[in-house]
Amino acid sequence: MDYANDPELSGKYLGTITKDFAVVSDTLKEASYQIRKRGISKYPIFVFARMPVPFGSLLISPDEMATEWYVLASYLDIFVQQGGIAPERIDDFQAAYKDPDEFCCLFVADGEFTKFVFVPYPED
């Protein structure tokens, strides 16, 4: 799995993800901070999925904030336990992981399509 920012993230996803991210970014930034501050993980991951998936805890449902995506809070260890990241790829993931104060690590899941992307938080 590729962990880099892929400019080719399909237009099918880019628009709706960008729109929903703008709505939920403050919530995600605070959740990322809390996950790191509490020592849960240095690597928060937020799942954007068309339906609930077993990779974290539901943070925001579409009917709650009028988003098109379910948003789940997760982190590296959960992805390893659930088979989303192979144990031998942990170092690759950690090397690709961007500053969590500036970038949100998203895992986009829609059926067979899955991809990690790092989206910058909006400037305050």
C-alpha positions in Angstrom: 0.0 0.0 0.0 1.3 3.5 -0.9 1.4 6.0 2.0 2.4 9.0 0.0 0.2 11.9 -1.0 -1.1 10.8 -4.4 -2.2 13.8 -6.6 -4.1 11.2 -8.6 -6.7 10.6 -5.8 -9.6 10.1 -8.1 -11.8 13.1 -8.7 -14.7 10.8 -7.7 -13.4 11.1 -4.1 -11.4 14.4 -4.0 -14.4 16.7 -4.1 -16.5 15.0 -1.4 -13.5 14.3 0.8 -12.4 17.9 0.6 -15.9 19.2 1.3 -16.4 16.8 4.3 -12.9 17.4 5.6 -13.6 21.2 5.7 -16.6 20.4 7.9 -14.9 18.0 10.3 -11.3 19.2 10.3 -11.5 21.0 13.7 -12.9 17.9 15.3 -10.2 15.7 13.7 -7.4 18.0 14.8 -8.6 18.0 18.4 -9.1 14.2 18.3 -5.5 13.8 16.9 -4.2 16.0 19.7 -6.0 14.0 22.4 -4.9 10.6 20.9 -1.3 11.8 21.1 -1.5 13.7 24.4 -3.0 10.7 26.2 -0.2 8.4 24.9 -2.6 6.2 22.9 -0.6 6.6 19.7 1.9 8.9 18.0 0.1 7.9 14.7 -3.6 8.9 14.7 -5.4 7.8 11.5 -8.9 9.0 10.6 -11.0 6.7 8.4 -13.3 8.2 5.8 -15.6 5.4 4.8 -18.9 5.1 2.9 -20.1 2.6 5.6 -18.8 1.8 9.0 -15.6 -0.3 9.0 -13.8 -2.2 11.7 -10.8 0.1 11.8 -11.7 2.4 14.6 -14.3 4.1 16.7 -17.1 6.1 15.0 -16.4 9.8 15.5 -18.9 11.4 13.0 -21.8 9.8 11.1 -23.2 11.4 7.9 -26.5 12.3 9.5 -24.7 14.0 12.5 -22.9 16.7 10.5 -24.4 16.4 7.0 -21.3 14.7 5.6 -21.2 12.1 2.8 -18.7 10.0 4.7 -18.5 8.2 8.0 -15.5 9.3 10.0 -13.8 7.0 12.4 -10.9 7.7 14.8 -8.1 5.1 14.7 -4.4 4.8 15.0 -1.5 2.7 13.7 -1.8 -0.2 16.2 -5.4 -0.8 15.3 -4.6 -0.9 11.6 -1.8 -3.5 12.3 -4.2 -5.6 14.4 -6.9 -5.5 11.8 -4.6 -6.3 8.9 -4.8 -2.9 7.3 -1.0 -2.4 7.6 1.3 -5.4 7.5 3.7 -5.6 10.4 6.7 -5.5 8.0 5.4 -2.2 6.6 5.1 -0.4 9.9 8.5 1.4 9.4 7.4 2.5 5.9 4.2 3.9 7.3 6.0 5.7 10.1 8.6 7.2 7.7 5.8 8.5 5.4 3.7 9.9 8.3 3.5 13.7 8.2 3.5 16.1 11.2 0.2 15.4 12.9 -0.1 19.0 14.0 -0.2 20.1 10.4 -1.5 17.1 8.5 -4.4 14.8 9.0 -3.7 11.1 8.1 -6.9 9.9 6.3 -7.6 6.3 5.2 -10.2 6.5 2.5 -12.3 3.3 2.2 -15.1 2.8 -0.4 -15.6 -0.8 -1.3 -12.4 -2.1 -3.0 -10.9 1.4 -3.1 -8.6 2.1 -0.1 -5.9 4.7 0.1 -3.9 6.7 2.8 -3.7 10.4 2.1 -2.3 13.3 4.2 -4.4 16.4 4.1 -3.2 19.7 5.6 -5.4 21.2 8.2 -6.9 24.5 7.3 -5.0 27.5 8.6 -6.6 29.1 11.6 
